[in-house]
Amino acid sequence: MAEPGVCVSVNGPSLTFQNIRYTVQERRNLCTCSGEEKEILKNVSGLMKTGMNAIMGPTGSGKTSLLDVIAGRKDPRGLRSGRVLVDGQLVTAELRLSSAYVVQDDILMGTLSVRESLLFSANLRLPQRQNSSSAKKQRVESIIQELGLQDCADTKIGTEFLRGVSGGERKRCSIGMELITSPSLLFLDEPTTGLDSNTANSIMALLHRLSRSGKTIIFSIHQPRYSIFRRFDQLTLLHKGEIIYAGPSNDTMGYFQSL
């Protein structure tokens, strides 16, 4: 659901998933499996377009599993059927390079500053042959500006014993580390979990703004407030591994009222 007067200015990639069935081995205890399979995703299909694509559902509905399957992060041995396409093409290793994934729990080195963290990511992920040291530094400065991290750029991330940046700044830094490679597809696992309402709103506003520059943003989310929900363009709603709604987020209420 785009905000009034705001539209996607550039078309990014479309991701299609078809007939996805995913299972896991049920465990008898911590060490052994029972040999029985539990179906987590039950023949689900859908389309993710340029913009804000939310995957919602109660705990255990399969929303994170779906996100991980289409992002290529799940163990392929559990995939019983289905395929994932980007712009009509089967996903390859090369196509994976145009995507990025932000995990739910920020994995950052607390003793580094925001700028140092971004530069660390740039040095690891940008090929040396095509990117000089000055080009990497310019990319880092661009990300700092884009994500509004100027005021905390030289502040340490922080640890249990070292005071650092706020929760929102930490999340922005995590997103920035993935944006270093200029991905056109961005996956996020519950990006607002653990954040207060104002910080969660600011993170979703940031993602909304990124989506308007032509990125396809796909994320799982749990019980968003309306101020966040209204930023969604497309909604995929899961229940017990099945899709019960997929379409424009602003049509959701009308769909369920018509049942």
Steps between C-alpha positions, in 0.01 A plus 500: 500500500688804380469823689294770324689663218791256523568245228778265400722699266704209361394143434713248685499121468191286550536175694265209436478185710302205371362192677743515792482201734752494782541243775719448806586187692309481827724440800444234762739688730793740472730239347285276279235543232180297500526434127165667442473815290305808594373713213583865571389649167211336315513559124516880522534733201524876468651810346713772659520827305704818526402671825418386853408129519395382846475136608276472806353230717487375859792321664552166328317600182810458283570865419871489580531164324344648187731801518803274538397265218452777245821668618691174452596463867314179587656153482410385145455143624168604652360635172256240370371699203490846352727760349592866540532736203632854475364686198399164354843341537601221735710639782872445443808581708545810284145616570557442873774764486232761424317422826576551869357369827474682834467257790269565795778516759758758395845342460739788557838543667434720801851646509475643147336830415213523252738628230754226575227234484386620158858518374562148632202378294622692193849350523356149529234523231610745232754346258839667526552499124192712429507709819793704624537589868374851430197362311414279797526793738275705271246217501507492880447877523210471256335233717552712813321791332224283353418337834531814711794372703708820488460583869616157619744406223800505734321356804581143604225246444526408866521188713366382833773705665536785250224749435437545130239589241123470550297198390373683193849612399624145548228367269578769241865398512403135441291604200782721376749213509273310260440804278875531433466277192199699367261202500178528305336235722509550877372237744449576870394268780268688740684835475293666776529230767645635825458865399270755664211634293670823390820321399302229319312770308825669397651171378192422292500856363861442392411172327202668336727772364747242368217315327403821318844507337427173322592235756287195569475482881377167641465452875328293764325691777290416806198704610588843354314808617291687241761775448733225376238292318396797285849507346459151350432464129442124487406259777544123518312358798583149623321259733637155582723497193232609253435836338160634598543839330739643243447835335495876558511578871223760471263231366550267797208621712256492211609148405433355845175693541375343176553143621 
